[in-house]
Every structure is written in structure tokens, then in C-alpha cells.
Amino acid sequence: MNNDYEPRGRRLPAGSHEPVKSHEPVVTLGIVWKFFSLSVAFLLMVVCCGWGTSRWCYSQEPGLVREVVKDFFVRQDCNSSNCHGAALDVGGVGGRGELGYGSEIWKQAGEIWFQRDPHSSAYVGLLSQESYRIVRALWPSGDSEVPASPKDPRYEAFLEAKCVACHASEFSPKSQRTLGVDCQSCHGLASAWGEGHYSQDWKAKGELRFEDETAKGRVCTPNIWVLANSCTACHIGDLGRDREIRDEGGVTVQLGVREVTHDLMAAGHPPTYFELGNYLARYPKHWDTPSIPGEDGSDAALDTWRVGKLVSAQRRLELLKERIQQGVVMELTEYRCTSCHHRLEKADGLVGQPEWDGWYLEQVDVALMLSDELVVGGENSDPEAGLARWRRGREELQRLMCGGESLWSEKRREEILRSCDEMLGVLDRVVENRAALKIPSDWSEIDRRLLEKRTRASWESSVQLQQVLRSIALKRGVEEAKDVRGVYQPSWGLGQQQWRRGEQMPFAGSARHPRDISDWLEQIAETLKQKP
């Protein structure tokens, strides 16, 4: 079988490298007979040895080193025509005409992923000339000569060490790297998805099917908490990956870290501004769900924003703790890009005032206010105590992270860790218990909190404010959100249309002058004051 192919609908960038393809095979009687013999042998092995069941389960047992599934091949194991690889119905059955989806999306999930999903080209992008320039900039000084092109084996080795953890599936054979972030990256090892997952009995259990003993190792992505945790592992970062994997050659290696540092960004990697609600609204989905969650007036938009905010904040604080515990000094991605990268003229007092992470930790108190108060309150069932603990830790951490020349003294590092623990004490409880959404009968307290947050005309803070306001507006009234779309979807905010290749990155709007944002903040103030 030839694994070196280019999936339909995907092209390599100019100047990139693709493995050499073999010639088309010639079907002969000998080949047919060989295929028939192997098929019979395979069936006998499954029937007589019970191989199928044991193979699907063994690598998921706790304590065992996970192994690369050597014979896993997306096209044959997940994306075959009778499973998830049915051709896209370009007639638009099921009211999805512009996307060409049929009525049973699960049958077309693989083709949607191959043809429309940015994850499918995540590794291919690493073979472009743009990525090559990034690698050249990061190549260790004094080391061996810089690779002459992406075809150099040392270039591939660099990608394996630094990039594959996020840009591909470490659990798939290296021959499939060009398939990017494949099924195993998000849904669990192929060895966990045995015959049982396409039985009607298993499907009928809903999300509970993932708690079944036979489902060990399968990731419950239909659950928004699980999905958020999976997405943020790459899109925010994870330095605590202490698992090992046995590669195709039988060598045990450590899983790669997932982190975008300032060195990587300075070399050309884009910033990782991630917001789950906006991400899912724009994502070319390969599962059944409304095109934009919550625009039907349901709780979906608000709950997606809330869960995304809580899980992202938890992941962000864990990343900070891991950096400090590993002795990292002054990682600049902890701070807003615009603290240093700004116009040279004075801009509303922002110049020369570094601010710490205004993206992932803003509006978290609002997300807590929209969560089950018994969970937020903890042992004393006092939600105000939980909120006060979060706000106290947040204010203290802000002070510590921007606090003068002794920022990274041993004492200061210990204080930062204590503040992280204070905040994680609240978040961990909420996330682990998957606290339910609580819709308030009176929105005035939340409106008051949002009015208090109109303090700085920074792009990061304003986008986060815009995201929560839009999600709340969709819940409070669909018409309200549509009537003031200019308020809740400003031109400098995150895009709302489905992702398309070649479009601007999410942070493109950050180049707008702060005055534009100041005017918007005043408009928001008037809108909130007029609410009943």
C-alpha cells in the first residue's frame, strides 16, 4: 500500500516538500490472489485468537507506555467510504447547501476534515518557505550548519522535536505526518476505537457511552468541557506532558511539549489568541450542531463562552506555574504584545505600561457568576466567597507579575505560585465538577460588573469584553443581538464567518488605533445603561 499521497482538496504550498509518490499499481491475478489469501488469514486470526478485542484495548491500560499504531491509516481506518469517508453532498441536503453537507454528517466527517478543516494541513504548513524561515531563525547558533531546505533530514528532525506535538499526531506513523492533526489527536488512540463503537447499543447511550468499560481511551468530544480541554492543550499550551510513547522502531520517547514562546513568535510564529466560542462558531464542523451555537436563542453560545473561558484560564495558570517551576525567567508571552509593540506616539496612556495577560484571565469572574453557585462556593456553598477568592488572587497576581526589578526573585516566584494556587483552587473545583450553567433572573449585577471593566482601550481587553457581551446578548434575545450587531461585532473584533484558507489571523484587528476602541467602549456603556 502506498501511504505517500496527497488527500483530495489539499495542496502543498509553493516551495514545500512532499514525499515521492509511487507509480500507479497494476492489478494482476497474482495481486488479487495475494489479497484474497491475506484477507482469509486475517479473518481466521480474528475468529480464532480474539485478536481484535485485545488489540483495541491493551494500550489504554494505565501504567503502560502508549505505542504508535503502526498500521493506522486514516483513509482505511476512519475515512473509508462506508464509515466516515462518504463524498460530500454538494447538493446541500439537510439545509447545508453552501457547505455541501449531507443529512448524516458523521458519514462525511472524514471528507469534511480532509477538505475543509485547517487541522488537516497543520503539518503541511511546516514544509512551506515561511516555516523554513522560522526554523532558520531558531536554529541554535554554533550548532551544525542550518538546513539548506525543508528537504534536509535535520529540518525534519527539528520539526519532530519542536513542532509535531501540536502540528500532527504523535500517535500516527511518521509517513502520515502530512495529514496533520488527525483523528487520534482529538478522539483518542485508534487502538481504543474497536468494533464496538459502531454498534447501535453503544451509540444509543449518548454521552454515557464514553463511560462504558469498552470505551476506555475514547475521548468524549461531544462534551464541551472535554472538548475545551482538548483544544486548549495545543492552542494555549501544555508543559506537563510526562507520558512516553514507543515509536515505530520500538524506541521509547517522551511526548513533546506544547508551548509557543516569545522566541518562537519573534521568529515568525503567530500569537495564539484562542477563544473557544468564536473558534467553534467559525470552525468547519464535522459533527451535527447549529452553524453558530446559540443564534437560535438557546444557551449554547453563552455556555460555550463560559466553559471556554474557565478551562482556558485554568490551562493558562497551569502553564505559568509550570514555567516558574522549571526556572523560566521573564517569558514575554506572559504579557500583552501591545505593551511593547505599539505606535511610537502616545496612545491614551498605554505606552510604557506593560500589562500581564489580558486575554485568558479577563471576564473569568463573570463566567463564575454564570456557574452553579454551589460548586463555585465550595465547601461553604458560598459563591461570593469563591468569587472573592478568585478576584483576590487575580489582583495579587497582576501586582506580582508587573512588580518592578525584583520580579523573578525567589520570594517573588513563591508568591506567584501561591496566587496561582489560590485561583486554581476555584477553577479546578468548577472544571472538575463541570459546573452547570446558571441563567440569572436579574442581569443587573453582571451588567454592573461589565461596566466596571471598561477601563482600558486595549484590543485584548476589548475583544474579551465583546465576546462575553455578544454571548449574553444571544441568550437575552436573538433580536437584541441582531439589532445591535455593530456593537457586538465591531470591525476590529474577531471574525465571525467560517474560516477560509489565506485569511487574516485573529489578531489582525489589534493594529487598529486605541481611539477606535475607546469610542466603542463608550457605545457599550450607553447600551448597558439602557438595559432593563
C-alpha positions as CSV (number, residue, x, y, z in Angstrom):
1,M,0.0,0.0,0.0
2,N,1.3,3.5,-0.8
3,N,0.8,5.8,2.1
4,D,2.5,8.8,0.5
5,Y,-0.4,10.5,-1.2
6,E,-2.0,14.0,-1.1
7,P,-5.6,13.9,0.2
8,R,-8.2,15.3,-2.1
9,G,-8.8,19.0,-1.7
10,R,-5.4,19.8,-0.1
11,R,-2.3,21.2,-1.9
12,L,1.2,21.8,-0.6
13,P,2.4,25.4,-0.5
14,A,4.9,26.6,-3.2
15,G,8.4,25.6,-2.4
16,S,7.4,22.8,0.1
17,H,8.3,19.2,0.1
18,E,6.1,16.1,-0.4
19,P,7.3,12.5,-0.3
20,V,7.8,11.0,-3.7
21,K,4.8,9.1,-4.9
22,S,5.0,5.7,-6.4
23,H,3.6,4.8,-9.8
24,E,0.0,3.6,-10.1
25,P,-0.1,-0.2,-9.3
26,V,-1.0,-2.7,-12.0
27,V,-3.7,-5.1,-10.9
28,T,-2.8,-8.7,-11.8
29,L,-4.2,-12.1,-11.0
30,G,-1.2,-12.6,-8.6
31,I,-2.1,-9.5,-6.7
32,V,-5.8,-10.4,-6.4
33,W,-4.8,-13.9,-5.1
34,K,-2.4,-12.4,-2.6
35,F,-5.1,-10.0,-1.3
36,F,-7.6,-12.9,-1.0
37,S,-5.2,-15.0,0.9
38,L,-4.3,-12.2,3.3
39,S,-8.0,-11.5,3.9
40,V,-8.7,-15.1,4.8
41,A,-5.8,-15.2,7.1
42,F,-6.9,-12.0,8.8
43,L,-10.4,-13.3,9.4
44,L,-9.1,-16.6,10.8
45,M,-6.9,-14.7,13.2
46,V,-9.8,-12.6,14.5
47,V,-12.1,-15.5,14.9
48,C,-9.6,-18.0,16.4
49,C,-7.4,-15.7,18.5
50,G,-9.8,-13.0,19.7
51,W,-7.1,-10.6,18.4
52,G,-9.5,-7.8,17.6
53,T,-10.7,-7.1,21.1
54,S,-7.4,-7.3,22.9
55,R,-5.6,-5.1,20.3
56,W,-8.2,-2.4,20.7
57,C,-7.7,-2.2,24.5
58,Y,-4.2,-3.1,25.6
59,S,-2.5,0.2,25.0
60,Q,-5.1,2.1,27.0
61,E,-4.4,0.3,30.3
62,P,-3.0,2.7,33.0
63,G,0.8,2.4,33.5
64,L,1.6,1.1,30.1
65,V,3.6,3.0,27.6
66,R,1.5,4.0,24.7
67,E,2.6,2.8,21.3
68,V,2.4,4.3,17.8
69,V,-0.3,2.4,16.0
70,K,2.0,1.2,13.1
71,D,-0.8,0.1,10.8
72,F,-3.2,3.1,11.5
73,F,-4.1,4.8,8.2
74,V,-6.7,7.5,8.2
75,R,-8.1,6.7,4.8
76,Q,-8.7,3.0,5.6
77,D,-9.4,3.0,9.3
78,C,-11.6,6.1,9.8
79,N,-12.2,7.6,6.4
80,S,-13.3,4.6,4.3
81,S,-16.4,5.2,2.2
82,N,-18.6,3.0,4.4
83,C,-17.6,4.8,7.6
84,H,-16.7,8.5,7.8
85,G,-15.5,9.0,4.2
86,A,-18.6,9.4,2.2
87,A,-18.3,12.0,-0.5
88,L,-19.6,15.5,0.3
89,D,-23.1,16.0,-0.9
90,V,-22.6,19.1,-3.0
91,G,-26.4,19.4,-3.5
92,G,-26.9,20.7,0.0
93,V,-29.1,18.0,1.5
94,G,-30.2,18.9,5.1
95,G,-30.2,22.7,4.7
96,R,-26.4,22.9,4.5
97,G,-26.1,23.8,0.8
98,E,-23.3,26.3,1.0
99,L,-21.0,23.8,2.7
100,G,-22.2,20.8,0.7
101,Y,-23.0,18.7,3.7
102,G,-25.5,15.8,3.6
103,S,-28.1,14.9,6.2
104,E,-25.9,12.4,8.1
105,I,-22.7,14.4,8.8
106,W,-21.0,11.6,10.6
107,K,-20.7,9.6,7.4
108,Q,-18.9,12.6,5.8
109,A,-16.9,13.6,8.8
110,G,-13.6,12.4,7.3
111,E,-14.1,14.2,4.0
112,I,-15.1,17.4,5.7
113,W,-11.9,17.2,7.8
114,F,-9.7,16.4,4.7
115,Q,-11.2,19.1,2.5
116,R,-12.1,22.0,4.9
117,D,-10.5,21.5,8.3
118,P,-7.4,23.6,8.9
119,H,-6.0,20.9,11.2
120,S,-5.6,18.6,8.1
121,S,-2.9,20.9,6.7
122,A,-1.2,21.8,10.0
123,Y,1.9,19.8,9.2
124,V,2.0,20.7,5.5
125,G,2.3,24.3,6.5
126,L,5.6,23.4,8.3
127,L,7.0,22.5,4.9
128,S,6.5,26.0,3.4
129,Q,9.2,28.6,2.9
130,E,7.6,30.8,5.6
131,S,8.1,28.0,8.2
132,Y,11.5,27.3,6.8
133,R,12.4,30.9,7.6
134,I,11.2,30.4,11.2
135,V,13.3,27.3,11.6
136,R,16.4,29.2,10.3
137,A,15.8,31.9,12.8
138,L,15.5,29.4,15.6
139,W,18.4,27.2,14.6
140,P,20.9,27.1,17.5
141,S,23.9,29.3,17.0
142,G,27.2,27.4,16.9
143,D,25.3,24.2,16.0
144,S,25.7,22.4,12.8
145,E,25.0,24.2,9.5
146,V,21.5,25.5,9.0
147,P,19.4,23.1,6.8
148,A,19.6,24.2,3.2
149,S,15.9,23.5,2.6
150,P,12.8,21.8,4.1
151,K,14.0,18.6,2.4
152,D,17.1,18.3,4.7
153,P,16.7,15.4,7.2
154,R,17.8,17.7,10.0
155,Y,14.9,20.0,9.2
156,E,12.5,17.1,9.7
157,A,14.2,16.2,13.0
158,F,13.7,19.8,14.2
159,L,10.0,19.6,13.4
160,E,9.7,16.3,15.2
161,A,11.3,17.8,18.3
162,K,9.7,21.2,18.3
163,C,6.5,21.2,16.2
164,V,4.9,17.8,15.8
165,A,3.3,17.8,19.3
166,C,0.8,20.4,18.0
167,H,1.0,20.2,14.2
168,A,0.5,16.5,13.8
169,S,-0.5,13.3,15.7
170,E,2.4,11.8,17.6
171,F,0.5,8.5,17.7
172,S,0.3,8.0,14.0
173,P,3.2,6.7,11.8
174,K,5.6,9.3,10.6
175,S,4.6,8.5,7.0
176,Q,1.3,10.2,7.8
177,R,2.7,13.5,9.2
178,T,1.4,15.4,6.1
179,L,-2.1,14.5,7.3
180,G,-1.6,16.9,10.2
181,V,-3.7,16.8,13.3
182,D,-5.6,13.6,12.5
183,C,-8.4,11.7,14.3
184,Q,-6.2,10.3,17.0
185,S,-5.0,13.7,18.2
186,C,-8.5,14.7,19.4
187,H,-10.5,11.5,19.7
188,G,-8.0,9.1,21.3
189,L,-5.8,6.3,20.1
190,A,-7.1,4.2,17.2
191,S,-6.5,1.2,19.4
192,A,-9.4,2.3,21.6
193,W,-11.9,2.5,18.8
194,G,-12.8,-1.1,18.2
195,E,-15.7,-2.7,16.5
196,G,-18.0,-1.8,19.5
197,H,-18.1,1.9,18.6
198,Y,-20.3,1.3,15.6
199,S,-22.8,-0.8,17.4
200,Q,-26.3,0.7,17.8
201,D,-26.3,-0.2,21.5
202,W,-23.2,1.9,22.2
203,K,-24.5,4.8,20.2
204,A,-27.9,4.8,21.9
205,K,-26.3,5.6,25.3
206,G,-25.4,9.2,24.3
207,E,-22.5,10.8,26.2
208,L,-22.8,8.0,28.8
209,R,-21.4,5.6,26.2
210,F,-17.9,7.0,26.9
211,E,-18.2,5.8,30.5
212,D,-18.6,2.2,29.3
213,E,-15.8,-0.2,30.1
214,T,-15.4,-1.0,26.4
215,A,-14.9,2.7,25.6
216,K,-11.7,3.1,27.7
217,G,-9.3,5.5,25.8
218,R,-12.0,7.1,23.7
219,V,-12.2,10.9,24.2
220,C,-15.8,12.3,24.7
221,T,-15.5,15.3,22.5
222,P,-19.3,15.8,22.4
223,N,-18.9,17.1,26.0
224,I,-18.0,20.8,25.8
225,W,-15.7,20.5,28.9
226,V,-13.7,17.7,27.4
227,L,-13.6,19.4,24.0
228,A,-12.3,22.7,25.6
229,N,-9.6,20.8,27.5
230,S,-8.5,19.1,24.2
231,C,-8.4,22.3,22.2
232,T,-6.5,24.4,24.8
233,A,-3.8,21.7,25.2
234,C,-2.4,23.0,21.9
235,H,-3.9,26.4,21.4
236,I,-2.8,27.6,24.8
237,G,0.0,25.2,25.8
238,D,0.9,22.2,28.0
239,L,4.3,21.7,29.5
240,G,3.2,18.9,31.9
241,R,3.1,16.1,29.3
242,D,5.0,13.4,31.3
243,R,3.9,10.5,29.2
244,E,6.1,8.4,27.0
245,I,5.4,6.7,23.7
246,R,7.0,3.8,21.9
247,D,7.7,4.7,18.3
248,E,7.6,2.5,15.2
249,G,11.1,1.4,15.8
250,G,10.4,0.2,19.3
251,V,12.2,3.2,20.9
252,T,10.6,4.8,23.9
253,V,10.5,8.6,23.6
254,Q,9.0,11.4,25.6
255,L,5.9,13.2,24.2
256,G,6.8,16.7,23.0
257,V,5.9,19.9,25.0
258,R,3.3,22.2,23.6
259,E,4.3,25.8,24.0
260,V,4.6,29.0,21.9
261,T,7.3,31.1,23.4
262,H,8.3,34.7,22.7
263,D,11.4,33.3,20.8
264,L,9.1,31.3,18.5
265,M,6.8,34.3,18.0
266,A,9.8,36.6,17.3
267,A,10.9,34.1,14.7
268,G,7.6,34.5,12.9
269,H,5.1,32.1,14.6
270,P,1.7,33.9,15.0
271,P,0.4,34.7,18.5
272,T,-2.0,32.1,19.9
273,Y,-5.1,34.1,20.7
274,F,-7.7,31.4,21.4
275,E,-11.4,31.9,22.3
276,L,-13.5,28.7,22.2
277,G,-16.9,30.2,21.4
278,N,-15.6,32.2,18.4
279,Y,-13.4,29.2,17.3
280,L,-16.4,26.8,17.2
281,A,-18.6,29.4,15.5
282,R,-16.1,29.6,12.6
283,Y,-15.0,26.0,12.6
284,P,-16.0,23.8,9.5
285,K,-17.6,21.2,11.8
286,H,-17.7,17.5,11.0
287,W,-20.4,16.8,13.6
288,D,-24.1,17.7,13.9
289,T,-24.6,21.1,15.6
290,P,-26.0,24.5,14.7
291,S,-23.7,26.5,12.4
292,I,-23.3,29.3,15.0
293,P,-24.1,28.0,18.5
294,G,-26.8,30.0,20.3
295,E,-28.2,32.0,17.4
296,D,-31.5,30.1,17.9
297,G,-31.8,31.7,21.4
298,S,-30.6,28.6,23.2
299,D,-28.0,28.5,26.0
300,A,-25.3,27.2,23.6
301,A,-23.4,30.4,22.9
302,L,-23.3,31.5,26.5
303,D,-22.4,28.1,27.9
304,T,-19.7,27.7,25.2
305,W,-18.2,31.0,26.1
306,R,-18.4,30.3,29.8
307,V,-16.8,26.8,29.6
308,G,-14.1,28.0,27.2
309,K,-13.3,30.9,29.5
310,L,-13.0,28.7,32.6
311,V,-11.0,25.9,31.0
312,S,-8.7,28.4,29.2
313,A,-8.0,30.3,32.4
314,Q,-7.2,27.0,34.2
315,R,-4.8,26.0,31.4
316,R,-3.2,29.4,31.3
317,L,-2.4,29.4,35.0
318,E,-1.1,25.9,34.9
319,L,1.2,27.0,32.1
320,L,2.5,29.9,34.2
321,K,3.1,27.5,37.2
322,E,5.0,25.1,35.0
323,R,7.2,27.8,33.6
324,I,8.1,29.1,37.1
325,Q,8.7,25.6,38.5
326,Q,11.1,24.9,35.5
327,G,13.0,28.1,36.3
328,V,11.9,30.1,33.2
329,V,12.8,33.8,33.7
330,M,10.6,36.5,32.3
331,E,8.8,34.7,29.5
332,L,7.4,37.7,27.5
333,T,4.4,35.8,26.2
334,E,3.0,36.3,29.7
335,Y,2.4,39.9,28.8
336,R,0.3,41.7,26.2
337,C,2.0,42.1,22.9
338,T,0.8,45.7,22.7
339,S,2.7,46.6,25.9
340,C,5.8,46.8,23.8
341,H,4.6,46.6,20.2
342,H,2.7,49.9,19.8
343,R,2.7,53.1,17.9
344,L,5.5,55.4,18.8
345,E,3.2,58.3,19.6
346,K,1.4,58.4,23.0
347,A,-1.8,56.4,22.8
348,D,-4.3,57.0,25.7
349,G,-1.6,56.4,28.4
350,L,-0.9,52.9,27.3
351,V,2.7,53.4,26.3
352,G,5.4,52.1,28.7
353,Q,2.9,50.3,30.9
354,P,3.4,46.5,30.5
355,E,0.3,44.6,31.3
356,W,0.1,41.0,32.2
357,D,-2.1,38.6,30.1
358,G,-5.3,40.5,29.5
359,W,-6.6,37.7,27.2
360,Y,-7.3,34.5,29.1
361,L,-7.9,35.8,32.6
362,E,-10.3,38.6,31.9
363,Q,-14.1,38.1,32.4
364,V,-13.4,34.9,34.4
365,D,-15.4,36.3,37.3
366,V,-18.4,36.7,35.0
367,A,-18.0,33.1,33.9
368,L,-18.0,32.1,37.6
369,M,-21.1,34.2,38.2
370,L,-22.9,32.2,35.4
371,S,-21.9,28.8,37.0
372,D,-23.7,26.7,39.6
373,E,-23.2,28.7,42.8
374,L,-22.9,25.6,45.0
375,V,-19.9,24.5,43.0
376,V,-18.3,27.9,42.9
377,G,-18.9,28.3,46.7
378,G,-17.0,25.1,47.5
379,E,-17.3,23.6,51.0
380,N,-19.2,26.5,52.5
381,S,-21.6,26.7,49.5
382,D,-20.9,30.5,49.4
383,P,-20.5,31.6,45.8
384,E,-19.4,35.1,47.0
385,A,-16.5,33.6,48.9
386,G,-15.4,31.7,45.8
387,L,-15.7,34.9,43.6
388,A,-13.8,36.9,46.3
389,R,-11.1,34.3,46.3
390,W,-10.7,34.4,42.6
391,R,-10.7,38.3,42.4
392,R,-8.2,38.5,45.3
393,G,-5.8,36.0,43.6
394,R,-6.2,37.8,40.3
395,E,-5.4,41.3,41.7
396,E,-2.4,39.9,43.6
397,L,-1.1,38.0,40.6
398,Q,-1.4,41.2,38.4
399,R,0.6,43.1,41.0
400,L,3.3,40.4,41.3
401,M,3.7,39.9,37.5
402,C,4.2,43.6,36.9
403,G,6.1,44.5,40.1
404,G,9.4,46.1,39.5
405,E,13.0,45.0,39.5
406,S,12.7,42.0,41.8
407,L,10.1,40.3,39.6
408,W,11.9,37.0,39.5
409,S,13.5,36.8,42.9
410,E,12.9,33.5,44.8
411,K,10.5,35.2,47.1
412,R,8.5,36.7,44.3
413,R,8.3,33.3,42.5
414,E,6.9,31.7,45.6
415,E,4.3,34.5,45.9
416,I,3.3,34.0,42.3
417,L,2.9,30.3,42.8
418,R,0.7,30.9,45.9
419,S,-1.5,33.3,43.9
420,C,-1.8,30.7,41.1
421,D,-2.9,28.1,43.6
422,E,-5.4,30.5,45.1
423,M,-7.1,31.0,41.7
424,L,-6.7,27.3,40.6
425,G,-8.4,26.3,43.9
426,V,-11.6,27.9,42.5
427,L,-11.2,26.9,38.9
428,D,-10.2,23.3,39.5
429,R,-13.3,22.7,41.5
430,V,-15.6,24.2,38.9
431,V,-14.0,22.4,35.9
432,E,-13.7,19.0,37.6
433,N,-17.3,19.1,38.7
434,R,-18.4,20.5,35.3
435,A,-20.5,23.1,37.0
436,A,-23.8,23.7,35.2
437,L,-24.7,27.0,33.6
438,K,-26.8,29.3,35.8
439,I,-29.0,31.8,34.0
440,P,-29.6,34.7,36.3
441,S,-33.2,36.0,36.8
442,D,-31.7,39.5,37.1
443,W,-28.8,40.5,34.9
444,S,-28.2,43.9,36.6
445,E,-25.2,42.6,38.7
446,I,-23.5,41.2,35.6
447,D,-24.2,44.4,33.7
448,R,-22.6,46.4,36.6
449,R,-19.5,44.2,36.5
450,L,-19.2,44.6,32.8
451,L,-19.5,48.4,33.1
452,E,-16.6,48.4,35.6
453,K,-14.4,46.6,33.1
454,R,-14.4,49.4,30.6
455,T,-11.2,50.7,31.9
456,R,-8.6,50.4,29.2
457,A,-8.7,50.9,25.5
458,S,-6.6,47.8,24.7
459,W,-7.5,45.5,21.9
460,E,-7.1,42.3,24.1
461,S,-9.4,43.5,26.9
462,S,-12.0,44.9,24.5
463,V,-12.2,41.7,22.4
464,Q,-12.8,39.7,25.6
465,L,-15.5,42.1,26.6
466,Q,-17.0,42.0,23.2
467,Q,-17.1,38.1,23.3
468,V,-19.0,37.9,26.6
469,L,-21.4,40.7,25.6
470,R,-22.3,39.0,22.3
471,S,-22.8,35.6,24.0
472,I,-25.1,37.2,26.7
473,A,-27.0,39.2,24.0
474,L,-27.7,36.0,22.1
475,K,-29.2,34.4,25.2
476,R,-31.2,37.5,26.4
477,G,-32.8,37.9,23.0
478,V,-31.9,37.0,19.4
479,E,-33.4,40.2,18.0
480,E,-31.4,42.3,20.5
481,A,-28.2,40.8,19.2
482,K,-29.2,41.4,15.6
483,D,-30.3,44.9,16.2
484,V,-27.0,46.0,17.7
485,R,-24.7,43.8,15.6
486,G,-22.5,46.8,15.0
487,V,-21.9,47.0,18.8
488,Y,-21.4,43.3,19.4
489,Q,-19.4,42.6,16.3
490,P,-17.1,45.6,15.8
491,S,-14.9,45.7,12.7
492,W,-11.7,45.3,14.7
493,G,-13.0,42.2,16.7
494,L,-12.6,38.5,15.9
495,G,-14.1,37.4,12.6
496,Q,-17.5,35.6,12.5
497,Q,-17.5,33.9,9.1
498,Q,-16.4,30.4,8.6
499,W,-12.6,30.0,8.4
500,R,-11.1,30.2,5.0
501,R,-7.5,29.5,3.9
502,G,-5.4,32.6,3.4
503,E,-7.5,35.0,5.5
504,Q,-6.0,37.2,8.2
505,M,-5.1,35.9,11.6
506,P,-7.4,36.7,14.6
507,F,-5.0,39.3,15.9
508,A,-5.1,41.4,12.7
509,G,-7.6,43.8,14.3
510,S,-5.2,44.7,17.1
511,A,-3.5,47.1,14.7
512,R,-6.4,49.5,14.9
513,H,-5.8,52.7,16.8
514,P,-7.0,52.7,20.5
515,R,-9.2,55.6,19.7
516,D,-11.5,53.3,17.7
517,I,-11.8,51.0,20.7
518,S,-12.4,54.0,23.1
519,D,-15.3,55.1,21.0
520,W,-16.7,51.5,21.1
521,L,-16.4,51.3,24.9
522,E,-18.5,54.5,25.2
523,Q,-21.1,53.0,22.9
524,I,-21.1,49.8,25.0
525,A,-21.6,51.9,28.2
526,E,-24.6,53.6,26.8
527,T,-26.1,50.2,25.6
528,L,-25.6,48.6,29.0
529,K,-27.1,51.5,30.9
530,Q,-30.3,51.3,28.8
531,K,-30.9,47.6,29.6
532,P,-33.9,46.9,31.8
